[in-house]
Amino acid sequence: MLIGRKSTVLFNENWHKGVIWHSGITLTEKYYRPTIVLTQSNGHVAGSARSVLGYDLYEALCGCSDLLIQFGGHKYAAGLTMLPENVEAFVTRLKKW
């Protein structure tokens, strides 16, 4: 688990891609922190993100866009894909938001 100042990022290469969105919702509701859950999928890292009131998740992802292959969503929920070697830099950059 990687915890930034305002957000939590969890990564496990063995989690099933189809259920990470639910984990993100559950953790966001329980701890009231923006949460991104990542897993390995087809050589990439795929993620599901959920946010809370006052934290613009989409804006934070825009600030990391050069590290992402693709992303989409809105201020409270998003999906993203990146290369495995970008995970640490992504978490570091996300701490600034």
C-alpha positions in Angstrom: 0.0 0.0 0.0 1.3 3.4 -0.9 -0.2 6.4 1.0 0.2 9.9 -0.2 -0.8 13.0 1.6 -4.3 13.1 0.4 -4.8 9.8 -1.3 -4.3 6.1 -1.1 -2.9 3.9 -3.9 -3.1 0.1 -3.7 -1.3 -2.1 -6.2 -1.3 -5.9 -6.5 -0.5 -7.5 -9.8 -2.7 -10.5 -8.9 -6.0 -8.8 -8.2 -8.7 -9.4 -10.8 -9.3 -6.4 -13.0 -13.0 -6.9 -12.9 -13.3 -6.3 -9.1 -10.9 -3.5 -8.4 -13.6 -0.9 -8.9 -15.6 -2.3 -6.1 -12.6 -2.3 -3.8 -12.0 1.3 -4.6 -15.5 2.3 -3.7 -15.4 0.3 -0.4 -12.1 1.8 0.7 -13.1 5.3 -0.3 -16.3 5.1 1.7 -14.6 3.5 4.7 -11.6 5.8 5.0 -13.0 8.9 3.2 -9.8 9.3 1.1 -9.4 9.3 -2.6 -8.4 5.8 -3.5 -6.8 4.2 -6.6 -6.7 0.5 -6.9 -4.2 -0.9 -9.5 -3.6 -4.4 -10.9 -1.5 -5.9 -13.7 -3.4 -6.6 -16.9 -1.9 -7.6 -20.3 1.5 -6.1 -19.6 0.1 -2.8 -18.3 -1.2 -1.6 -15.0 -4.9 -0.9 -15.0 -6.7 1.1 -12.3 -9.9 2.2 -10.9 -10.1 5.4 -8.9 -12.8 7.0 -6.6 -12.7 10.3 -4.9 -14.4 12.4 -2.1 -15.9 15.8 -1.9 -13.2 18.5 -2.3 -10.7 16.4 -4.2 -10.8 16.7 -8.0 -9.6 13.3 -9.1 -9.8 14.1 -12.8 -7.6 17.2 -12.3 -5.1 15.1 -10.3 -4.9 12.6 -13.2 -4.5 15.3 -15.7 -1.4 16.4 -13.7 0.0 12.8 -14.2 -1.1 12.4 -17.8 2.4 12.1 -19.1 2.8 8.9 -17.0 -0.5 7.4 -18.2 -1.3 5.5 -21.4 -4.9 6.5 -21.1 -7.4 7.7 -18.5 -10.9 9.0 -18.4 -13.6 9.9 -16.0 -14.7 12.9 -13.9 -13.9 14.5 -10.6 -15.2 11.6 -8.5 -14.4 8.5 -10.5 -12.0 7.4 -13.2 -10.2 4.6 -14.9 -6.6 4.6 -15.9 -3.8 2.5 -17.6 0.0 3.0 -17.3 3.2 1.1 -17.9 4.4 -0.9 -14.8 7.6 1.2 -14.6 5.5 4.4 -14.1 3.7 3.3 -10.9 6.2 4.8 -8.4 6.5 8.1 -10.3 2.7 8.2 -10.5 2.3 7.8 -6.8 5.0 10.4 -6.1 3.3 12.9 -8.5 -0.1 12.2 -7.0 1.2 13.2 -3.6 1.3 16.8 -4.9 -2.4 16.9 -5.5 
